[in-house]
Amino acid sequence: MAGRPASIQSRSPLLYWLITFVILWVITLVLFILQLTSNAALLNRAQLAEKKAADFGAPEAYYRDEAAARRTNVAAVMTDDIRKLAARVTGVPTDVRATVEEKVGEKMAVVAADSGGRINPGDDLVSVLSRLNKMFTDARAEAESNARAKRDLEADKRNLTEQLKAAADTFEQQVKELNQRLTTAREEHLAALKQKDDQLAEMEEQIKSLTTQVVSMEREGTTLAREKDIEIGRLSNFVEDLQAQVRDLKPATFNPRAILTKADGRVLRAVPGSDVVYVNLGERDRIRVGMGFEVFSPTSRRSDELRGKASIEVVHVMEETAECRITRRNPADPLIEGDIVVNIAYERDRKPKFVVRGVFDLDYDGVPDATGREQIEAMIRQWGGQVVAELDETVDYVVVGQAPRVPAALGGAASDVVRDQMQGRAGQMETFRAEIDQATRMYIPVITQNQFLFLLGYAGGGPAASR
């Protein structure tokens, strides 16, 4: 009996471990079953969520991002945006798309009808608002312009009213003054008539006295006329003495040397081996680009043709000097410093006077140019001279071309028109020669076309209008 209890005690730990294992296994089985049940529920929920997402569709990234930021779902974000948009468009947040479109369509139809075709019912709201804003801006600008015009018109009206009132007051004052002047004039007229009657009586007495004085003055006039004749004779002799002195001072024929004794300027610098020279004439001397000069040596002998050693043309003008290019030169006679330059139509302090007569062949083709004379006159004016119509003592030069041609006599076979033309040409020839003789008697230089062109600095060898 004493040994049996000891055997039971030795088996108790194993039993406990067995019981514990069974309990743990049961618990593990229960947990496994619960996990399987939970997994099945989660799988069903995932399949249901995938079905709902497929039915809902894929939202824009904006709505997904907004839902994540607001910690809500996409539907809530979209519903909130739809409500805000409806409130913005119709003013009612609960309006749905169909209601919004209906209200917008009704308003768009009214706006399109009132816009006169500038807005279509199917246009989007942004473009419609832009056009309405432009129409409003234009209308406001037009209204402001009309308001300004109205104010201006009202101001003009006030000014005109004031001017009209002032004119009416002035007119009334003038009428009053004229009435006063008319009354005064009538009184003065009556007084003047009386005075004239008194003067007439007085003049009759004076006429009698003047008749006596006239007889006396006739005798004195005869004596005075005799004395004036003596004085005129004395003055005539004095004039003849002065003309003799003028003849001694001015040669009877045209002398080229006399023209060139007074040079217009001089060469300051000549660049060796170059076509450039500088003269001592500038802007202060009224020098202009394009002006030509003939260059002469101050010591060399000059020919009667007035052809210098070179011809130059102004290409750049400074204050006191001018740069010129050489348009014609003589290689055997180079330009040097101190050479004189001449342009017959130019003087520093005055405008020389010219008289132009005859016809001119400026292109040297043997036929007189129809506008030759006008071109010569234009050259004179271009470089500072002046052209006058009449020949008098103030004229400096007479430029002559070819004399008017007189056709040969045709005898009795010529018509009256032809004879009149011949007589007219003959008269022109006589006038041409008479004016040349008159210029010679007045000691005015008479120069030919070539001499004139040479003294303007034209290089020659072609039409005078080109260099």
C-alpha angles and dihedrals in degrees: 000000000000093000101051099071089058091060093053092051091054093057099048099087093053090051091050092051090049093050090047092051092050091050092049091048091051090049091048091049091050092049091048091052091048091050092051090050091049092048091052091050091048091049091052091049091049092050090048091049092050090051092050091048091050090049092047095047130219111305123216117273089248092063093045091051092046091049090051092047093048092041092234137100130283093247091058092051092048092047091051092050091048091052092049091047091049090049089049094050106034103010091240113102093198095058113117126215095270092051092046092049091048094051093043091048092052092049093044090053091053093046092047091050092049095044095067095236097313091110126045123211091235096055119116119255095247095055090043091052090047092052092044090050091051091047090049092048092049091047092049091048090048090048091050090048091049090048091052090047089050091051090048091049091048090049090048089049091052091046092048091047090051091046091048091051091046090048091049091049090047091048092051090048091048091049089051092048091047091052090051091047091048091054090047091047092052091051091046090047091055090046090048092052090053091046091049090052089052091046092049091056090047092048091053088058090046092050090058090051093044092051088061090047092050092056089051092046092050089059090047091047093055089054092046093049090054089051092048091051088056090049092048090053090051092049092048090056088049091051092050089052090051092049089052089053091049090051088053091051099043123047119238093231134045110274115194090202090060091058093048098046088086105054119201092219146327139247109261097184136003116197108222113238092009136101091228127100133167125222131196093246122098147157092300088059092054093252115162135193112268096032114137131215135188114227122220133179110241091224104037124094114260123219126228089247090067092229109155130203091265145357122229136189127208112243103165130023125206128181097272104004140041134212114227136186122221110243096176132015143169109232090206092056110044123195115260136180112281097034111139124238125210135193110174093206094052133077127162100230105024145025112250115224123235134189114202120203136171132019126299136216100204096167092048094229094133093254121100112245117243091224098030095114092048090051092052090050090048090053091052093051093042093061099041107276128118129227119220128190101217129057114234141142093281094063114108101193141009114213112202130190128179118327117250109274117242113204119231117267114268097196122222093333093075118102124238091255092054092047090051090051091049091049090048092051090047090052090050090051092051091048091048093052093042092055092049090050090047092051089050091051090049090050092240113151113250112205131185129233094263093046090050094049092046091053090051089057098250111159095217128211095110144022113338092234092068133057 
